[in-house]
Amino acid sequence: METEKEDEEVLLQVAVDALSVGSVYALISMGYNLVYGILGQLNFAHGDVYTVGCFITFTLFVSGVNPILAIIIGVCAGAVVNLIVERFAYRPLRKRGSNRIAPTISAVGIAYIMRNIVQLIWGPQTYAFDLQIIPSKTIQVGNAYVGTLQIWILLIAVLIMVLMTMALKKTKWGQAIVSISQDITTSSLMGIKTDRIIAIIYGLGAALGVIGGILFCSYYGFIYMGIGFAYGTMKAWMATIWGGIGSLKGAIVGALCLGIIETFVGAYVSTTYKDVIVWLVFIIFIMVRPHGLFPQEVAEKV
């Protein structure tokens, strides 16, 4: 009986951890999916741009700045960096009607530039990360003990996802984003300022990425220059493909699936080969459903 109770306690803790990790991935994936799903561009700079925002938040906090203010500045900094990248690296290519390869190569170049800037300023070492906003305690749920940090991270991520989804459906700029996702040229003819809306998409994507990155660093308790690509760009890309390109709901569900599988594999199978097993599951999945769980519906002209 004691063994069964212990197993239930572990299962509950792992489930909460899985949902927390999945919700963080969902925030990062939403930012990535806004660009990928709407503009059809592989934004490989997504993770490295939000890393800059996370490091700015970290630096301000250790310098004595209020953690809330540090987070706001870090989120704004990430958005501004992405706005600059969009204006000078992506928009000229889009205006000249380049194919998808050119923006992708440009994004890879931006990613390397951002990563080297981070390494130049903060170095390659790993730093302890704790903004001391969320108390790290445990609460008893039945016979199990669950960390409050994981619960808060889950609640914050879910709240932001709900607000973001409502904003896209209820606000004018949200409707403009939906319109552009269907046809940029037609949207422009309808009077929508496409360049401004696309800039908002990039800025919003980076802001969501920074928030997700801060929650990620708070969850694991560290920050280093590699969090952007390894835990941002690649995870977001996997979640987007898993859920279905162009589907915000798909990005969220795909990220939750990724977080759940990753956490349970690490807890019950192997932490050493966790990434290998997750990638194998991912490859098998896309062989069965290459368009994801919620494929984007494309209207055919008759």
Phi and psi in degrees as a GROMACS rama.xvg file:
@    title "Ramachandran Plot"
@    xaxis  label "Phi"
@    yaxis  label "Psi"
@TYPE xy
-62.5274  -38.3495  GLU-2
-63.8748  -40.4707  THR-3
-64.6273  -40.0232  GLU-4
-64.6981  -41.66  LYS-5
-63.4498  -39.3659  GLU-6
-63.9097  -40.099  ASP-7
-65.489  -39.479  GLU-8
-63.8423  -44.3643  GLU-9
-63.942  -42.223  VAL-10
-61.1699  -42.3299  LEU-11
-64.1618  -44.218  LEU-12
-62.9466  -43.9232  GLN-13
-64.8036  -38.4468  VAL-14
-63.6996  -43.8772  ALA-15
-64.2238  -42.8963  VAL-16
-60.3748  -43.1319  ASP-17
-62.8674  -43.8268  ALA-18
-67.6151  -36.2706  LEU-19
-64.9718  -48.1768  SER-20
-62.852  -44.0042  VAL-21
-62.7642  -38.2662  GLY-22
-69.4356  -34.7577  SER-23
-65.6956  -45.5645  VAL-24
-59.2699  -35.143  TYR-25
-64.5989  -42.286  ALA-26
-60.4783  -46.7345  LEU-27
-64.23  -39.5228  ILE-28
-68.983  -33.6205  SER-29
-61.6613  -42.4429  MET-30
-63.5323  -40.3512  GLY-31
-69.6484  -41.1855  TYR-32
-70.1251  -27.4632  ASN-33
-59.0278  -42.9479  LEU-34
-78.0638  -48.74  VAL-35
-66.0527  -45.3047  TYR-36
-73.0792  -32.8303  GLY-37
-90.2692  -43.5856  ILE-38
-100.309  -8.68234  LEU-39
67.644  28.3916  GLY-40
-113.618  130.833  GLN-41
-77.4142  101.442  LEU-42
-90.3753  80.1491  ASN-43
-71.0615  -6.40511  PHE-44
-89.3167  -4.14654  ALA-45
-54.3719  -52.2192  HIS-46
-65.9578  -40.8505  GLY-47
-72.2295  -30.1828  ASP-48
-67.9298  -44.7588  VAL-49
-71.574  -22.2325  TYR-50
-61.4969  -38.2062  THR-51
-59.7556  -46.0202  VAL-52
-61.8433  -39.922  GLY-53
-65.4561  -41.8442  CYS-54
-68.9593  -35.6157  PHE-55
-63.8256  -42.8671  ILE-56
-58.8373  -46.6498  THR-57
-61.1649  -45.4304  PHE-58
-64.4865  -43.201  THR-59
-63.7306  -40.385  LEU-60
-65.2181  -47.0925  PHE-61
-68.753  -16.1976  VAL-62
-86.2851  -2.48496  SER-63
103.578  3.96  GLY-64
-74.2486  145.082  VAL-65
-53.6938  132.52  ASN-66
-58.5369  -37.7615  PRO-67
-63.9228  -45.7601  ILE-68
-64.1258  -38.5611  LEU-69
-61.787  -40.6483  ALA-70
-65.9332  -44.7899  ILE-71
-60.304  -45.8263  ILE-72
-64.5069  -41.9734  ILE-73
-62.8957  -42.1424  GLY-74
-64.4885  -44.9721  VAL-75
-63.9972  -39.0969  CYS-76
-63.3664  -43.0449  ALA-77
-61.3564  -41.65  GLY-78
-64.2824  -42.9272  ALA-79
-64.6505  -42.3148  VAL-80
-59.1571  -43.5624  VAL-81
-69.3397  -33.2656  ASN-82
-63.134  -41.6137  LEU-83
-65.5752  -43.0786  ILE-84
-61.51  -44.0507  VAL-85
-62.5308  -41.7915  GLU-86
-67.622  -41.3805  ARG-87
-106.87  -14.7726  PHE-88
-110.918  -35.531  ALA-89
-102.983  -42.2093  TYR-90
-60.9546  -43.6617  ARG-91
-58.2826  -36.9782  PRO-92
-69.3001  -39.6562  LEU-93
-65.9689  -39.0609  ARG-94
-65.8233  -32.3683  LYS-95
-88.0166  4.35256  ARG-96
66.9013  35.0737  GLY-97
-69.8746  159.268  SER-98
-74.7015  179.178  ASN-99
-72.4251  -18.7988  ARG-100
-68.8561  -41.6734  ILE-101
-60.7171  -49.2222  ALA-102
-62.4387  -34.1481  PRO-103
-65.1096  -44.3296  THR-104
-63.242  -40.4042  ILE-105
-61.4308  -41.8057  SER-106
-63.9285  -40.9601  ALA-107
-62.1232  -41.7489  VAL-108
-62.8064  -43.6685  GLY-109
-62.5095  -39.6506  ILE-110
-60.2496  -45.2108  ALA-111
-64.9744  -39.0499  TYR-112
-63.1792  -47.4341  ILE-113
-60.5713  -43.7484  MET-114
-63.9105  -39.6003  ARG-115
-71.4376  -33.0662  ASN-116
-64.4156  -44.6066  ILE-117
-61.0417  -43.9344  VAL-118
-65.2226  -37.3819  GLN-119
-66.6216  -39.7818  LEU-120
-84.238  -47.6075  ILE-121
-106.945  -11.4567  TRP-122
82.3385  173.488  GLY-123
-86.5382  -4.83138  PRO-124
-73.3845  163.256  GLN-125
-97.1075  135.678  THR-126
-112.91  146.41  TYR-127
-69.7456  137.738  ALA-128
-125.484  115.064  PHE-129
-155.537  105.887  ASP-130
-79.7077  -5.92987  LEU-131
58.3445  33.5728  GLN-132
-94.8529  -46.0601  ILE-133
-96.3556  121.092  ILE-134
-66.8679  131.007  PRO-135
-91.0739  86.0053  SER-136
-123.422  179.512  LYS-137
-124.632  144.054  THR-138
-120.7  150.376  ILE-139
-92.1713  125.656  GLN-140
-120.9  100.309  VAL-141
67.6229  -121.545  GLY-142
-99.978  1.55617  ASN-143
-104.157  157.133  ALA-144
-117.419  124.032  TYR-145
-117.232  137.039  VAL-146
-72.1028  134.285  GLY-147
-68.9605  -27.8996  THR-148
-59.426  -47.1004  LEU-149
-63.3335  -39.9956  GLN-150
-65.8526  -43.7912  ILE-151
-63.9  -42.2716  TRP-152
-60.1805  -43.75  ILE-153
-62.0072  -46.1822  LEU-154
-65.8343  -43.0493  LEU-155
-62.7809  -45.2694  ILE-156
-63.3999  -43.8891  ALA-157
-63.8404  -42.6216  VAL-158
-60.0129  -45.2628  LEU-159
-65.6829  -39.4338  ILE-160
-63.4949  -41.1204  MET-161
-64.829  -45.8156  VAL-162
-62.2054  -40.0353  LEU-163
-65.7914  -43.3863  MET-164
-63.2016  -41.9981  THR-165
-65.8062  -38.9174  MET-166
-63.5855  -39.6573  ALA-167
-66.5665  -30.0227  LEU-168
-89.863  -30.495  LYS-169
-105.719  -21.6304  LYS-170
-97.1155  160.591  THR-171
-65.4085  -43.9464  LYS-172
-68.7214  -28.6484  TRP-173
-65.8509  -43.3502  GLY-174
-65.9509  -34.8037  GLN-175
-64.9048  -38.4869  ALA-176
-63.1131  -42.9098  ILE-177
-62.2546  -41.2524  VAL-178
-63.1954  -44.3115  SER-179
-64.4294  -34.4261  ILE-180
-63.5091  -24.4161  SER-181
-86.2654  -42.0984  GLN-182
-167.191  114.158  ASP-183
-68.2624  -43.459  ILE-184
-63.157  -47.3584  THR-185
-63.0665  -39.3676  THR-186
-60.9312  -40.2046  SER-187
-64.5798  -41.2123  SER-188
-66.3871  -25.8464  LEU-189
-81.3473  -1.05715  MET-190
98.8653  1.67883  GLY-191
-76.799  130.269  ILE-192
-78.5544  89.8776  LYS-193
-62.8969  -39.4091  THR-194
-61.3552  -41.3378  ASP-195
-66.0315  -43.1443  ARG-196
-66.9749  -40.8922  ILE-197
-63.911  -37.719  ILE-198
-62.2653  -40.857  ALA-199
-61.5749  -40.2624  ILE-200
-58.9692  -46.4794  ILE-201
-65.8138  -44.247  TYR-202
-63.7905  -43.3071  GLY-203
-65.9537  -40.086  LEU-204
-61.0219  -42.7618  GLY-205
-67.1486  -40.0523  ALA-206
-61.4928  -44.5755  ALA-207
-63.0688  -38.301  LEU-208
-63.4973  -43.3197  GLY-209
-63.9351  -43.9929  VAL-210
-60.6483  -46.1845  ILE-211
-62.1078  -39.7385  GLY-212
-64.8076  -40.7323  GLY-213
-64.3853  -42.513  ILE-214
-64.8457  -38.7438  LEU-215
-61.6943  -48.6436  PHE-216
-64.527  -35.8661  CYS-217
-67.0059  -37.6321  SER-218
-65.9641  -47.5713  TYR-219
-90.6535  -15.1293  TYR-220
78.2793  22.6603  GLY-221
-151.012  164.261  PHE-222
-146.457  138.358  ILE-223
-154.902  170.72  TYR-224
-63.4172  -19.0649  MET-225
-90.6015  0.558514  GLY-226
-66.1096  -26.3744  ILE-227
-67.3736  -52.5613  GLY-228
-77.6291  -50.9438  PHE-229
-66.9951  -44.4525  ALA-230
-106.87  0.930612  TYR-231
-117.212  -73.4294  GLY-232
-59.9083  -50.3223  THR-233
-68.5557  -42.7145  MET-234
-64.7509  -41.9382  LYS-235
-64.1878  -40.8083  ALA-236
-63.2972  -45.0549  TRP-237
-60.99  -45.628  MET-238
-63.9771  -39.0623  ALA-239
-64.3627  -45.2215  THR-240
-65.8254  -40.6794  ILE-241
-61.0709  -45.8135  TRP-242
-81.672  -31.1116  GLY-243
122.806  121.067  GLY-244
-61.6285  132.118  ILE-245
89.5233  -4.0306  GLY-246
-107.673  115.757  SER-247
-65.4949  -40.7919  LEU-248
-61.0833  -39.8939  LYS-249
-63.8955  -39.2503  GLY-250
-62.5299  -40.8099  ALA-251
-67.9906  -49.2557  ILE-252
-64.4039  -42.1303  VAL-253
-61.9415  -40.3567  GLY-254
-67.1501  -40.7547  ALA-255
-63.343  -42.0091  LEU-256
-60.374  -44.2019  CYS-257
-61.6937  -46.6364  LEU-258
-64.0968  -40.3433  GLY-259
-66.3779  -48.2863  ILE-260
-62.9016  -45.2792  ILE-261
-60.7893  -44.9106  GLU-262
-69.8144  -44.1049  THR-263
-68.6307  -36.5599  PHE-264
-63.8232  -43.8074  VAL-265
-64.084  -33.8455  GLY-266
-81.8156  -36.4843  ALA-267
-114.011  -14.0566  TYR-268
-114.524  -72.5757  VAL-269
-163.21  130.015  SER-270
-79.2045  -29.1779  THR-271
-67.2693  -43.4072  THR-272
-106.381  22.6181  TYR-273
-58.2948  -49.7991  LYS-274
-65.2558  -36.7918  ASP-275
-62.8376  -46.1133  VAL-276
-66.0434  -41.7707  ILE-277
-62.1652  -42.2264  VAL-278
-65.4157  -37.4862  TRP-279
-63.5172  -44.4541  LEU-280
-61.5793  -41.4719  VAL-281
-62.4464  -45.1932  PHE-282
-63.1473  -43.2816  ILE-283
-62.9722  -40.1688  ILE-284
-62.6507  -48.0831  PHE-285
-70.7767  -20.7627  ILE-286
-69.5626  -33.0648  MET-287
-84.5271  -43.0823  VAL-288
-128.848  80.2429  ARG-289
-63.4341  -20.5056  PRO-290
-98.54  6.62995  HIS-291
85.2912  -178.524  GLY-292
-71.1085  -37.0078  LEU-293
-127.364  76.1496  PHE-294
-62.9407  144.027  PRO-295
-70.1293  132.662  GLN-296
-80.995  128.249  GLU-297
-111.928  122.011  VAL-298
-76.2134  131.994  ALA-299
-100.679  133.734  GLU-300
-82.0783  134.352  LYS-301
